[in-house]
Amino acid sequence: MARDYSAHGLAGCVRLRTARTTGTKVGVYNAEQAGMDDGDGALPWVTVCEAHGALINHETLALAKYHAVMPQDWCGSCQEAL
């Protein structure tokens, strides 16, 4: 059985932090537990810009955490804000 993630009371949430580069909240989630998976489980982890709703899926939890540090690399609204 997979670990049940629910940081900050959010289903599937592994962590929720403020990105230093943009000042926005960014969450890392287990996609299936958070209801953000595509149904086939191919990319089980997702990084979400909580301020703008942008998300990017990943093959590993390590990649999801890595992308959480710099949301301006994958969130168009964060890119425009900088």
N, C-alpha and C positions, 0 to 999 in steps of 0.2 A: 504494500500500500504506500502511495506517495505521501509525503509530508503535507500537512494541512497548513497553508499560509493564511494569516489574517492580521497582519500588522496594522495598527491604527484602526482596528475594527472593520477593515475593508477586505472583502472576500478575495482571496488569492494574492493579497499584497505581501510582498517580501520586505520591501522598505519604501519609505516615502521621505524624501529629503528636498531641501532647497538647493538648487544648482547655484554655485557661486558666480558663474559666468553670466547668468541671466536673471537671477533672483526669483525664478519660478519654481514651483513644486514639481518634482518629477518622481513618478512611482515606478517600481519594478514589480511585475506581477507574474504569477503562474497563470498562463493564458486560459487554460481549461477551467481552473477554479474561479477565475474572475469573469468567466463567460465571454472572453475575448478571443477564443480560438476559432479556427476555420473549420473545425469538425473532424479533421483527419489527424490532428496532433503533430503535424510535421514541424511546426515551430512553436515549441511549448512555453516560451518566455516572451514577455512583452514589456517594453519601456514606454511610459505614457507621460506626455507633458500635460499635467493636470490643469494648467491655466488655459491651454489652447485646444486640448483634446487630440492632439497629434499622437500617433503611436507608431512603433516600429517593432516587428517581431524578430526573435533571435532563436538560434539553435541551442544555445547554452545560457545558463544563468550568469556566467562570467561575462559574456558579451552584453547581456542586458544591463548589468551593473556598470560596465565600461561606458556604454552609451548614455547612461543616466547623468554622467558628469558634464556632458557638453550637449545639451538639447538643441543648441543653435546649429548643430551639424545635421539634424534630421527634422526639426520643427520649423516650418516656414515662417510662422508668426514670430518665433524667437529670433530667427535670422533677421527679419525686418526690424525688430525692436532694437537690435544692436546697430 
